């Protein structure tokens, strides 16, 4: 039942935001973040938040922590002095991070 609720909320989210699939994004804890080109220095990385659990595309949309570009296992972090409700850091390779911004 819980899985069905997540799937339904996911489908509703993307039915209301059809252009989201044109962007590179991450969804973490039911918040959608659009990737930026802004690099975050390692010294500004705070706590580990979680990781991508599903790689999603238009053909296989799932709930959970997912991305349409990053692989399962990609790590997500809090940025110093920024709430995860506003932005997160994505470790794109060891020691290299980029910012992803909250998308309404």
Secondary structure, DSSP 8 states (H G I E B T S, - for coil): -HHHHHHHHHHHHHHH-GGGGGS-EEEETTEEEEEEEEEE-GGGEEEEEEE--EE-BTTB--SSSEESSS-TT-EEEEETTS-TTTEEEEEEETTEEEEEEE--
